[in-house]
């Protein structure tokens, strides 16, 4: 089974949500913004790994913010 992919625009929106929740200088926020800007596979993998290491409450809050916007 292939892992789901997140497009660059979605990573940018997720970075903005995390900027509000965790702060703009949080390493995960920076990793997501870098992945969104570059689109490089290496950056995307690093951002995904960093996002998965967040506290579940922070992850859920960021994803809820994305759902509210759509």
C-alpha positions in Angstrom: 0.0 0.0 0.0 1.4 3.4 -1.0 1.6 6.2 1.5 -0.7 9.1 0.8 1.0 12.2 -0.6 0.3 15.8 0.2 0.6 18.4 -2.5 2.8 21.5 -2.1 -0.2 23.8 -1.6 -1.6 21.7 1.2 1.8 21.7 2.9 1.8 25.5 2.7 -1.6 25.7 4.3 -0.6 23.2 7.0 2.5 25.3 7.7 0.3 28.4 8.1 -1.9 26.5 10.5 1.1 25.3 12.5 2.5 28.8 12.6 -0.6 29.8 14.5 -0.6 26.8 16.8 3.1 26.2 17.4 4.7 29.4 16.3 6.5 30.5 13.1 9.9 29.4 14.4 8.9 25.9 15.4 11.0 23.3 13.5 8.0 21.5 12.1 6.5 24.8 10.8 9.8 25.6 9.1 10.1 22.1 7.7 6.6 22.2 6.2 7.2 25.7 4.7 10.5 24.5 3.2 8.9 21.5 1.7 6.1 23.6 0.3 8.6 26.1 -1.2 11.0 23.5 -2.7 8.8 20.5 -3.5 11.9 18.3 -3.1 11.3 14.7 -2.1 13.9 15.0 0.7 12.2 18.1 2.2 8.7 16.5 1.9 9.9 13.4 3.8 11.5 15.5 6.5 8.4 17.6 6.9 6.1 14.5 7.1 8.4 12.9 9.7 8.4 16.1 11.8 4.6 16.5 11.5 4.1 12.9 12.8 6.4 13.6 15.8 4.1 16.5 16.9 1.8 16.0 19.9 -1.5 14.5 18.7 -3.4 17.6 19.9 -1.2 19.9 17.8 -1.6 17.6 14.7 -5.4 17.4 15.2 -5.7 21.1 15.7 -3.8 21.9 12.5 -5.8 19.4 10.5 -9.0 20.8 11.9 -8.0 24.3 10.9 -7.5 23.0 7.3 -10.9 21.4 7.3 -12.5 24.7 8.6 -11.0 26.6 5.7 -12.1 24.3 2.9 
